Amino acid sequence: MLNIRFARTFLYRKMFILDKILPFIFSYIRPFIKWFLHVFTRLSELQRICYGAKAGTPRCRQIERSLLQSNQPEIKTMLRELDEAAPYASDRELLYFAPRAVKVVSHVKRIKSTVHPDFGRLFGNCVTTIWGYKRLMHQVEQLRAEPYDSENLEHEQKLLQLWQLLMPETPLTGRISKQWQDIGFQGDDPKTDFRGMGMLGLENLLYFASAYNDAAKHVLLHSMHPTVGYTYAIVGINLTALAFNLLRTGAAKTHFYNQVALHKQNFSTLEDFHKLYCYLFFEFDRFWMDSSPRNIMDFREVYQAFEITKLEALHNENTIFKTNLVVESV
């Protein structure tokens, strides 16, 4: 247990050093390096990143860092305005972020499109990806902050739909029923279990049960094991918290930035977040069974070990989690 806690603490501290301390130190020597490379290559830092860094996480993270470290007033103003607009931007509005950013940066850095025709496209793709992630963070937080309301008909319908998808052959005898414990809720009324993650917890569970029904039922079956079973819904809500924290801390950028590049998307969506959650749930079930726990009392230790494996994976800038869940038949 102590080793797991140490490893988890170490990983988060490592992320802090990589994301905060090293950039702080680098900021002091960065002007000299930039000047030297500009004289040598005749290209701005943003151009060198676009032309030299691999598409996906490597390029987007470097672009993001370069923009944040810029001392140019026009670029700082642009970043502030994009940050303010991103949370409430529609898909169409989000696509306008790229040409706007390209125009500002090209003007400040004196980049001519006739001489560097690829810069606008490469840089613009990163802008859309980066601010698409920021919008996704806002969308996810809105769902997390929305409490489950038993007086809300839509909320109630979604909860009942979850039961129907997981237990299609077993009618629910009533809205308040011990049957909810069969799919891993703690008591007779599931609404109390959503307090921590709000509607995000229910939306995640419902998406898993609807988009990957076979996989969800496979996991549910494992959770009903008499010895090594676990509370399906409660574990699912815990995994919502894990997915949310990976998104909030920026650790999930590795997955989402690479996913956008691989599938040639414009930006990450709420559905992409749901798919990440489904991946985590499916993989946790596999991890749990492979860990040979004594009983549910081992949950905390196994859960923390699982979290560490995902954090370690996300430290690799080439990581992308595969969300095409396949149930292997025995």
N, C-alpha and C positions, 0 to 999 in steps of 0.2 A: 504493500500500500504506500509506504514512504517513497519507494523508488518511482512509483507512478506519479505521485504528487510532485516529486522533485523534477521528473522529466517534463511534466506539464508546465510547471513554473519556469523551467529552463527554456522551453520552447517559446513561451510568451515573452520572457525577457530577451530572448534572441530576436524575436520579431521587433521588440521595442528598440533594441540596439540597431538593427538593420534599418528600421523605418524612421527613427528619430535621431539617435546619437551620431551614427556615421554620416548622414546627410548634413548634420550640424558642423562636423569637423570638415567635411568636404567643401562646405560653403566658403571656408577661408581660402582654400587653394583653388577653388573653381574658376575665379576670374583669370588667373594666370594660365590655367589649362585651356580655357576657352579661347583666350587671346592667341596662344601658341597654335592651337589646332585650326583656328580661323585663318591665321597667316599661312599655315602650311597647306590647308585644303581649299581655302577660299569659299568655304561653306559655313553656314551658321550651325549652331549646335542642334537645332531642331531638324535641319536638313540631314546632318550626319546620322542622326538617330533614324530618321525615316528611310534613308538609303542603306544603312548598315545593320540595323537591328531586325531580328526575326519578327514577322507579323504575329500578332497576338499579345500575350503578356509581356514579353521582353520589350517590344516597341512601345506599347501603351504605357507601361510603368515608367519608362524613361522619358517619354513625352510628358506625362503627368508631372514627374519630378522637375523637369526642365521648366515647365510653365510656372510651377509654384515657386521656383527659385528666381524667376525673372524679376528684375528691378525696373523694367520698362513700365511707366505709368499707364500707357494704352493697354498693355497686356494685362496688367493688374485690374484695370477697370473692366476689361472683357471677362476675366475670370469671375469677378464678383457678380457681374450681370448674368452670366450663364448659370452660376450657382443659384442665384435667386430665381431664375426662370425654370430650371430643370425639374423641380419637384412637381410642378403643375402643368408641364408641357405635354401636349398631345403628341402622338407619333409623328404627325406631319410637322408640328412645330419643332420637335427635336431634330428633325432632319435639316432644319435651317441653321442649326448651331454650327455645322461644319463650314458652309460657305462664309458665314460671318467671321468665324475664327481664322479661316484661311486669309480672308481679306485684311484683317487687322495685323496678323503676324507677317504676311507678305509685305505690307506697308512698312512696318517697324523694322523688319530685317532686310528690306530692299531686295526681296526675292521676286524675280520676273518670271511669270508663267511661261513666257516664250523660250526662256533659257532653261527653266526647270519645270517641264510640263507634268512630271509625276508627283511633285511635292504636294500640290493641292489635294490630290486624291488620297495619297498615303497619310498625310497629316489629318485630313478631314475624316477619314475612317476612324482614326484614333480618337478624335474629338467626340464623335457620335458614340463610340464605345464607352468612353470615360464618363460622359454625362448621362448616358443611358443607364450606367451602373448607379449613378447618384439618384436618378429618378426612381430606379428600382428600390433603393434603400428607403426612400420616402413612401413608396407604395406599400412595402412590406411593413414598415412601422405603423402606417395607418391601420392596417388590418390587425396588427398586434395590439394597438391601443383601443380597438373597438371591442367593448365587452360583450360577452354572449348575453342576449336578452330573451328570456323565455316568453316575453310579451310580443316579440318581433316574429311575425309569421314566417318571414324568409329564413330566419335563424332556425326556427323549429323545423321547417321543412328540410333544411340541409341536414340537421341532426337525424331526422327520421330516414332520410335518403341514405345516410351512412349505414344505418342498421340494415336497410333493405339490400344494400350492395354486399355487405359482409355476411349477412344471415338470411339469404333469400328464401330459404325453406322453413324458417322459423318465424311465425308472426309475432310481433311485439304485443304483449297483452295490455300495455298501457304506457302512457308517456312517463310516468313515475313507476319504475319497475326494477326489481333485482336483476332482471335479464341484462341490463346494461353492463353488469359485471362480467357477463360472458364474453364481451369484446374489450374487456380491460379497463372499464371505468371503475372508480373507487366505491361509488354508492348507488343509490336508486335514481339519482338525478345527475346526469353528466354535466349540467351547467356549471357546477361548482369546480369542476376540474379544468375549466378553461380560463380561470382567473389570471393565471400567469401570462399566457400567450394570447388571450382573447380569441377573436375570430380567426386569427392566423392558424391556431392549433386545429380548429375544426376544418378550415379550408384545406389545410395540408392533408389531414386524414381522409377527407372526402375526395381530394384529387387522386390520392394513391389508390383508393378503393374503386374509383371510376375509370381512371386512365390505365391502371395496371391491375385489373381485378384479380387475375390469376395469381399474380405475385403477392397481392395483399392477402388473399385467402391462404396462400402458402405460408406467409409469415404468421397469420392468425392461428393457423393450425399448430405451428411450432409453439406459439405462446400458450397454447392450451395443454402442453405436455405436463403430466402430473408431477414430475420432479423438477425439471429445468424450465418450466414454463414461466411466463412473465405477464404483467398486465399490459396488454397490447396498446390500448388507447393512452394510458399514462406514459408508457415508454415512447409512443408516437409523439406526445406533446413535449416530452424531454428532448426528442430529436428535432422538434420545431425550434426549441430554444437553442440547440446547437447550430442549426442552419442559420438562424437569426444572428447569432453571435459571430459566426464566420463572415456573414455579410457585413455586419456593423463594423467589425474590426478591420475589414479590408482583406482578410485572409482569402476570402472567396473570389477575389479579383482574378487570381490565377486561373481558376476554372472558367469564370464567365468571360474574361478577355480572350482566352484561347477558344472557347466555344463559339464566340462571335466570329472570330477569324476562320475557324475550321468550317463552319456551316455557312459562311459568307452572309451572316445576318447583319443588320444595321446596328442593333443594340439588344441587350438582354431584356427579357420581359418577365412579368409575374409568373407566367407559365414555366419559364426556365427555372425560376426559384422553386416552384412546386416540384419540378423534375429533380432538382438537386436534393430536395427533401426525400423524395421517393428512393433515390439512390442511397441516401444515408440510412433510411429505414431498412431497405433490403439488405444492405451490406452489414448493418448492425446485427440483424438477425443471424446472418451467416457467421459473423464474428462471435456472437454470443454462443451459438451452438458449438463452434470450434474451440471455444474457451473451456468447455466442459465445466460449467459452474456447478457448485453444490446445490444451490437453490437461489431464490430471488434475493437473498441477503448479499449475494456477490455482485448485485447489479451495479452499485456505485464504482467498484473497482474495475469491472469490465467496461463500463461506460467511459470512464476516464482513460482507460487504455485505448479504447476505440477512438476517442477524441484525439489522442496523441498521434495515432496512425494517420488521421486525416490532416492534422496540422503539418506533420512531417511531409506528407504528399504534396501539400499546397506550397511548401517551401521550394519545391522544384518548379521552376517557371514554365516547364513544358507540360505540367499536369493538366489533364482534363478528365473529369469523371464521366464514365459511360452510363448514360441513363436509359439504354435499351435493356430493360430488365428481362431476363430469361429464366424461367423456372426449369431447372434440370430434372427430368424424370428419372426415377431409379429403376 
